[in-house]
Amino acid sequence: MKKLLSILVLNLLLSGSAYSWEWTESAFNEWLKNSGSNKRMGCENPPRSIYCYDENNNPLWKKKENNLKVKVYGRSLNIPEYINKKKVKPNYETLMFYLYRYNNGPPKTRPYYEIKASKSFFQFKFDLREDEYIKKQMQKTALLSYLLYENGKIKIDEITPKDRFGMLFNNDTKYVSNSVGKSFVSYILGHAICGGYIESVDSKLNDWPLLENTLYYDQKIIDLINMNAGDYEYFDKGGNFKKSRKHPSDYSVSDVIGSDLISSKKSKPKYKYNNFTTNIIHNYIVFKTKDNYAEILNNIFNDKAKIKNSIYLFEKKRGQDDVKSHKSKSYTFYVSRYDYLRVAKAMMDDWQNDTCEGKYLKSLYERKIKKNKKDYRDKHEAFSNTKSYGGFFHLDPSGMKNRHIFVMDGYGGQTLTIDFDRKRIVTTLAIHRDFNWMKIAHSAIKKGK
């Protein structure tokens, strides 16, 4: 009964059907500043732009049942996966609140490039079977979507129920990619190479004046896409630049170079994951392709993947990177659940058909490097279960030696796992990484014939 009441209150608050609910990024930041990170959320201590009153003008937040137990984690836009090396376990109301933020925050408050939907989208074939364990995961965890595709058909298709997170997530919801977008950038790079704009992954970054007098100048592309550029001394443990405290996802390449990387020096190369090299590669692609950049995106998402819904590609709020007609690009995409699968299928088709882009993907596997074991967080997760890395893909999942399996992994549990040998794809979307990836994704790939 208590959970049902919480759902009802959230529904009223988020829908705006009964009350005026105006939520802006500035209002949210103001609420964080004034209320602290552990106070209850709902209508208690609302920012000035939020009005929560009943029809008699009585303040709803004075009613105890309306003060939802939402845990806000400082100023972060995300739920931490770990705090002091312990997994974070947010309650239902907290998950709902962050899902609302993911869906209604950044796309409305920052610039983005829209990749239009295909005129004729790819229609999947279905041969569905029930999986009780996955259904239970949908009811008990932060999972939003699970899809298993094999031999040309979707075999398992589960989406969060209406009484779970369904009021905020459906088949057409554009959902954040997080670092899955790094792998999308790699796929874009493959098309830029095959289109003749960039010679190969062994091309050196010595023709982009922006990178002069930095550690990245004259390095090969393969070293950046393998996270092997020797740049780790410039980042702190949280992934921010040490000097300026800037997070790579928020600033253009040129802006960060100006504050942190002038006269920077390369350290001994080794695998070290960060969020900056993808930004360099993506904007280098823009620099090389110029006015044909949109044509490459259309070739991937419209001609090959045949997406049903448009896709948002975030751009940087601050600065451009030497191409006046293009804002600085990020690696964050907002994509609907079936369209994630359509993009993964396009990659698999390229591999199977041995196209130029398929050969590019195969070369990434051949040029992979070993991860550092000390970087592992939890071997039961997609990010750290894999033993190798290549071209912005996680490779070599445990127990699957010498199999061509590519894993795309994004913060919070966005994962796409492609088994190129056995024509199988598993995708997950989630608010938080609290589900059993090993059983529903890793095992589904490992045991399949």
N, C-alpha and C positions, 0 to 999 in steps of 0.2 A: 504494500500500500504506500509506504514511504517513497519507494523508488518510483511508483506510478505518479505520485504527486510531484516529485522532482522533475520527471519527464514533462508533465503538464505545464509546470511553471517555466521550464526551459523553452518549451514550445511557444508559450505566450510571449516570453521575452524575445526570443530570436525571430519569431515570425513578424512581430510588429502589428499583428492583426487586431489586438485589443489595446495595446499600449504603444506609445511612440518610443521606438528604440533606435536612436541614432548613434552608431558606433564608428568613431573615426580613430585613426592611429594616434593622433594627438590626444584625443580623449582617453584612450587606453593608457598611454604613457603618463598622463596626468593622474589617472586612477592608481597606477602603480606607485607613483611618487607619494601620493597622499595616504594610501591605505596600507602600504607595506606588502610583503610577499606572502604572509600567512593568514591574512584576514579572510573572512568569508566573503564570497562574492554573491551577486544576485542584484538586489537593489540597495544593499547596505553601503553607505558611503559612496554613492555614485558620482562620477564626474559630472560637471555642469551640463554637459550635452546629453545626458541620459535622464529620461523622465519615466518614473515607474509609479503610476498612481491608478487607483481604481476609478470607477465611474462617478464616485462621490468625492473625488479629489483627495482621498486618503492615501498617504504614502505606503506603498506596498512593502517597503523594506522594514517597516516596523512590525510586520507580521512574521513571527519566528519561522513559519514553514517556508517562507520565500527566500530565506538566507541560505542559498545553496553552498555546499561545502566544496568550494573550488580552491585548489592550491595553485598559486601563481608562483613560478620559479624565477624570482628576480625580474630583470628586464629582458630576459631571453624570450624570443618569439617561439621557442620550441620547448617541449618537455625534455629535460635531460634524460639520457638513457642510463647514466650512472651518476651517483653522488658518493664520493669517498669509496669508490670501487664497488659499491653496492647497487644492484639494479633498483631503479625507481619504479614504484608501483602506484600510479595515480588512480584515484577513484573514478567512478562513472561521470560525475558532474565535471571533474577536471578534464577528462577526455572530451566531453561534449564541448566545453568551453574552448579548448585548443582546436578542435575540429572547426568550430565556428570561426576562429581566428584564421586558420589556414585557408578557409574558403572565402572569407570576406575581408581579409586584410590587404596584403601586398598587391594583388591584381588591380585593386582600386586606388592604390596610393603610390604606385611607381610606374614608370614607363615600361611598355612591353611591345614586342613585335608580334603581330598576329599571323599565324600560318593558317590560311583559309581551309575550310573543309573541302574534301573532294566532291566534284560534281556527281560522281558515281562511286560510292564507298564500297569497300570489300565486305561481302556478307559471309559470315562464318557458317559452316555446317556444324550441326550438333548431334552428338550421340551420347547423351548424358547418363551418368550413373550417380547414385547417392553415396556419400561418404560421411558416416555419422560422426567421426572424429572431427572432420573439418567443420561440420555444422555446429558442434559443441564449441570449437575454437571461435566461431563467429559469435556465439552467444556469450562467451566468457572473457574474451580478449579484446584488444583494440583493433583487430582486423576489420577492414572495410570491404576487401575484395579478394577473391581467390579464383584463379583460372588455370586449368590444366588443358593444354592443347597437345594432341599427338596424332600423327599420321593424317593430318588434314582436317581434324575435327576437334571441337571443344568437348572434352569428356567430363569435366567437373566445372561447374559454374556456380559460385556462391557469392552473394552480396549481403552486406549487413542488413539484418531485418529492420522493418519499420520501427519496432519498439526498442531497438538498440541504438543505432546511429542513422537510421534510414531517413529521418526527417531532414538531415543535412547532407546526405550522400546518396546518389543514384547513378544509373548507367551513364548519364550525360555530364556528371559533375567533373569539371576540370580539376585534377588533384596534383599537388606539388610533387615534382620528381626528386627533389634534393639531388644527391650525387648520382642517381641514375642518369641525370643529364650529362654527366661527364662522358658516359659511354655514347650518348647520342652525339656529342661533339666529335668523338672519335669516328663515328659513322659518317658525319658530315665531312670530316677530314679525308676519309677514304674516297668520297665522291669528288672532293676538290682535286685530289691526286689523279683520279681516273679521268677527270675532266681536263687535265693538262694545266691546271693553274699552279700546282705545286709538283715538283718533280718526283719526290719519294719521301718516305719517312727518314731517309738519311740526308735529306736536304738540311743545310745549315741556316740558322736564323741570323744571317748576316746581311740580308737585303732589306731589313726593316729598321730604318733609322731610329725608331722609338727605343729599341733595345740597346743601342750603343752605350758603352761605358757601364754595362750591367753584366752580371754573371751569366746571363742567358744568351748574350750576343755570341755568335759563332758556334753555338751548341747545335747538335743535331736534334731534329724533331723527335726521333725515337727516344732520346733521353728524357725529354719532358713528358711524353705520353706514358713512359714507364715509371714516372715519379723517381727518376734517377739523375736529377740535374745538379745535385750537390748544393741545394739551396736551403737545407734544413737549419742552418745556423741563424737564419733571419726570421724564424717563426718561434712563437712560444708554444707551450703544451696545449693551449686552447685553440691553436691555429691562427692566431692574430700575428701581425708583424710586431716584432719586439720593440722597435723604435717608436713607432707612431701609435701602436695598439689598434691599428685599423684591421678590420676583417676583410679578407680578399673578396668576399661576395658582395661587398657594399660599394667598392670603389673601382674606377676604371684602371686599366693597366698603367696608363700615363700618370695618373694621380699617385699611385703607389710607388712608381719608380721615382717620382720627384721627392717623395718623403722618406723612402726607405732603401732604395736600391742603387742610387748613384754611387759609382765606384765600388759596387759590391763584388765580392770575389767568390769563385766556386770552391766548395769544399770537396773532400774525397767522395766520389759518387757512391751512393747506396740507396736502396729503396727507402723512401720516406714520404708518406702520403701527405698531401696538402691540397688546399683549395685554390691555389693561384695559377699553377701551370696550365690548367684547363682554360682559364681566362686568357692567358697568353695565346694558346693555340687557337681558340675560337676567334679572337680578334685578329690574329695573323691570317686566318682564312678569309675574314672580311677584307683585310688589307690586300690580299692577293687576288680575290675574286671581284672586288669592287661592285660594280653595277650588276654583276651576274650572280651575286650571293643569293638573291631571292629565287633565281632559277634553280640553283642547287637544292634549296629547301623544298621547292615545289616538286622537283624530281624525286626526292626522298619520300616526302610525306603525302603528296598527292598522287604521283604516278605509280610509285612502288607500294607504299603502305596503304594508300587509298583510305585515309582517315575519314571517319564519319563526322566528327566535331572539329571545330577549329582548335588550334593549339596556341597557347600563349608562351612566348619566349621572353623572359625578363631581360631588360636592359638596365644599365647602371644609372643610378640617379645623378651621378656626378661625372662629368668629363666625357670626352671622345678620345679615340685612339688613332689619330692621323687620317681618318677617312671621314671627310666632312659630311658626306651624305648618309652616314650610319652612326647611330649612337653605340657606345661601347656595349658589347653583348656579354651576358652572363652564361652559366650553364644550367640555369633553372628553367624548367619547362612546366607548364600546367597542361595535363593531358587526361582525357577520360579513360576509364578502365579498359574498354575494348580497344581503344586506340593504342594504348601501351602494347597490347598484344599484337596489334597490326604492325607496329614498328618492329617488334621482335621477329615476327614472321617474315618481314621484308629482309631482315638480316639473314634469317635461315634460308630463304629462297636464294639470296645471292651466294651463300656458301654452297648450297646443293647444286646450283647451276654453274658454279665456277666462273661467275662473272668477274670483271675487273675488281669490283668492290668485294666480291667473295674471296678473291686472291689476297686482297688487302687484309681482310679479317684473318685469313690463314697465316699471313706473314706475322701478324701480331702474336699469334700463338707460338710461332717459331722463335720470335725475338723476346719472349717473356723473360722476366728475371725473378729470382727467389725473393720472397718477403723476409723481413727480419722477424724472427719468432717473438722477440720481446715486444713487438707491436701488437701482438694478439691480445684481444680483450676477452672474448668468450668464444671458444672454438665451436660453440653451438649456433653461432650467427653467421650469416652469409659473408660479411666483411672479413671476419678473421678465421673462418673455417678454411678458406682457400689458401693455398700455399704459395701461389705465384701471382704475378701481376704483369699485364701486358696491354699497352695501348688504351688505357683507361678502362680496362676490364679486369675483374678478379677471376683468376684461373686456378685449375687443379684443386677442386673440392676434395676433402678427405675421403679416402676409400675409392677414388675414381681415377687412378693413375692412368696416364696416356689416353685419356678420353677428351675429346674436344668439347668441353663444357665451359661456356662463358657466363659469368655472373655479373649482373649489374646490381649495385647495392646503393640505396639512398637512406639517409638518416631517418629514423623512426620506423623502418621496416618496409620501405618501398624496394621490392626486389623483382628482377626478371632473370630467370635462369634458363639458358638455351642449351639443349643437348643437340649439337649439330649432327652427331653420328646417328642418333636414333629418332631424329625429327620430333623432338618433344620440347615444350616450353611450359614453365610454371611461373605465374606472376602473383605477387602479393602487393596490396596497398594497405596501409595501416596508419593509425594516429600515433601509435607508440609500439616499440619493438618488445612486446610481451608474449607473443605467440610462439608456438613450437615450430620454427623454421626447419629444423632438422627432420621432423617427422612429416610435415606437409609438403615440403619442397625438396630438400636434400634426398630423402628416402624415395620420393616419387620419381626423381631422376635416376637415382642409383639402381633401383631394383627393376626398372622397366627393361623390356627386351626390344 
